[in-house]
Amino acid sequence: MLLGLAGVLDIYEDFKDPLGLGTQEAKQQLYGWVPGKFKRHNFRRVIERSIRTGDIERIVKKDEVYLRLTSTGKGTIVRDYPLLSLAKQKWDGKWRVVIFDIAEINKRTRNLLRAKLKELGFGMLQESVWVSPHDFGKDVAEFFESQKLDKYAFLLEVTTLVAGDRNFLVDKIWHLQDLNNEYQKILGQITKLNNWYVALNDRIKQSPSYLAKFEERLKKIREKYLQILLSDPCLPKELLPEDWAGEKVRDILSSW
């Protein structure tokens, strides 16, 4: 819900009449980003709780009630999805490499470390070797300290790949081609939906049923995009393929 309100950190949206849900348009706007498995009455409780915690706020404009993401809410997104805030930052050219050797007896700690590395966008080169271009060194060091891993895990900073194909390495670690294929599929769905909208523009404007079909198709596209986005390592532009479709999809969906 916060990602939807934030337009994934790029466009800040106000959603009309979110609690009363007095119009069909309001429902379609609000639930356009809600995964299908969530029931609406449960989602409403999430909204009310988010208002109490200060992540979102209710505002009134021209006698209409809206929801708006607050600065606290944006901080929550950055905390829970740290990679999203790095998507457009320039790469500093450094690789962060975590190497660890944790015995089977400490399997729980090993799994916690792997989960933390995944959260920070590290990719697995080997089971005990994880790599990231993002500067999460402080976060990793704090985790090492909290789990007393200073004798079992090590963080290196590497500035030069002396030999080997960088693009091949990046794709091997993060499977970018597979991810890009998923973005390309969404781009194709967007093109089809846009063509359908243009061809039937007059009918869509005049017929609630046609508008509902358009909104439902757009909702499914957004849901799929959000699923893919949350598995995206958000690598710097310098490391992405030339035909990378992720940014194109985000820009189009943010403008719709």
N, C-alpha and C positions, 0 to 999 in steps of 0.2 A: 504494500500500500504506500509506503514512504517513497519507494522507487518510482511508483506511478505518479505521485504528486510532484516528485522532483523532475519528472521527465528524464530520469536517469542522469541527474546532476546538471543537465544542460538547460532545460526549460522549466520554469516554475509555474505550475498550473493551479488554478483555483477551480474547485469542483462545486457546482451549484447544488444547493439544497441537500447536503449529504446525509443529514440525520432524518429529516422528515421524508426524504425521497418522494416528494410530492408529484414529480412528473416522470414520465418514461425516459425523457431525455436525460434527466439527472441520474437515473439508475444506470443508463447505458454509459454515461461519462464515468461515474464512480466505479462501476464494476468492469470497466474496460481493461483493467490491469489485474483483476482478481483471478487467481487460478481456480479452475472449475471445481476442485475438490472442497473448496471452502463454502460453507453454507452462509447465506446472506445475514441471518440473525447473529451468527458467530462473528462475522466480519464487522457488523455494526458494533459489537462489544469491543472489538479491537480499536475501532475509531474512537469510541468513548474513552477507552483507556489511554489512547495516544493523546487525546485532548488533555486528560488529567496529568499526564507526564510532561506535557509541554512540547511534544514532538510536532503536533499540528495545532492549529488554532481556528476558531470560528470567527469569521468576519462578516460584516453586513455592508453590501454595496447596493445602493439604489433599492433598499428594502428587501434585498435578496440575501440569503444566508449561503456562505461559501466556506470551504475548507482550504487552508493554506499551510504549506510546510514552513516551520519556524527554523531559526538558526540552530536551535537545539536538535530539531529533527534532522537537519543536514549533518550535524555532528554525529548523530546516531548512525546515519547511513555510512559515513566515512569510517566510523568505528566497526560496524558490522560487515561492511563491504569495502575494505581499504583499497582494493585494487581499482575500483571505479574512479577514485579521485586521481589516479595516476595515468589514466588512459591517454591523455594528450600531453603529458610531460615529456620533455626532451631527455633522451637517454644520456647518462654521464659516461657511457662507454665501459662501465665496470660490471663484472660478473660476480655475484655472491654465491659461493659454493659451500654447502654444508656437508661435512663428512662425519659419520658416526659409526660406532661399533658398540652396540648395546646388547648385552647377553639376553638369551631367551628368558631367563628368570625375571628380567625386568621388561617383559613384553608390553605391559600396560604403559610404561613410560615411553617405550619405543613408538607405540601406536599414537600416543599423545603428541610426540614430536612430529611424526609424519602428518598428523591432522593439522598441527600448527603450521607446518611448512606449506601444506596445500592451501590453507586459509590465506597465507601471504603470497600465493601465486608461484611458489617454487615448483619446478617440474622435476620429476624423477629421471635421472640419467641411469642410475643403478639403484638397487634397493637401499643402499646406504650412502648414496651420493645424490644430492639435490641441488638444483641450480636456479638462480633468479637474476634478472637484470635490474630489479628494483632495490632501492636502498632501504631494506628492512633490517639492517644490521642491528640496530638498537633493540628492536622487538625480539629478534632471535637471541641476542645476548641476554636479555631479561628473562626469556624463557629458559635458557640454559641455566641461569642462576637459580631460578625458582625451582627447577627440577634437579639441581645439583649435578649437572651434566658436564662440568668443565673438564673432567678426565675421560669422557666418553664421546663427546661431540665437539666439532671444531668448525669455525666459520672462517673462510678465506675470501679475500677480495682479489680478483684476477682482472688485469687490464688488457692482456694480450692473448689472443688465440694464435699461437705460433704456427700450428699446422692443422689442417683439416678444413672442411667446408662448413662455414658458419651457418648457412641457410639449412643445410642438411641436419646439423646439430640441433638447431632450433625446432625444426619440424619433428625430429626424433623425440625430443623431450616433451613438446607441447601438442603434437599432432595438429599443427595449424592447417594442413590441407583438409583434413576431415572437418575441422571447425569452419573453415572458409566455405566448404561445400554446403554446410548447413545454412550459413548466411546467404549464400547464392540462391538456395531454395526459397528462402524467405523473400529475397529480392524478386524472384520470379513470381511469387504469390502476390506481392505488392503490385507488380506490373499488371498482372491479370485483373486484380481488383480495381486498379485505377482505370484500366481500359473499360471494364464493365461499368464503372461509375460514369465515365465520360459518355459511353454509348447510351446509357439509360438515365442521364442526368435529369431530364424533365420528369420522368416517371418517379424517380427517387424523391424529388422535391414534392411531388403531389401525392404520393402513396406512402402511408405509414408502413405498409408491409415491405415495400422495396427498401425503405430506409432501415427497417429492422434487419433485413438480410445483409445490407451493407455493414451495419454496426456489428452484427454477429461475426461476419467474416473478418472484419478489422480486429475484433477482440481476440479471435483465435490466432491471428498473426502476431499480435502483441504478446499474447501468452507464450507462444513458441519462442519469440525473440527474447523474452525475459529468461526463459529456461536456458537458452544458449548463452546469454550474456553472463549468467551466474557461473558458467563453466569456462568462461573466457579468461585467460591469464592477463588480459589487458597489457600486452607487451608494447614497448615503445614502437613508434612508427618505423624507426630504422630497422627493426627486426621483422617486420611484417611483409608478406608477399606483395608484389606490385598490384595484384588484382584483388587485394583484400576488400571484402564487401561489408565488413562489420560496421565501419563508419558510415557508409552509404545508407545502410538500413536504419541506423540510429537517427541520422539526419532527416530521413523521409518520415519516419514514425513520429519524431519530435515535432514535425511541421503539420501533421495531420490532426 
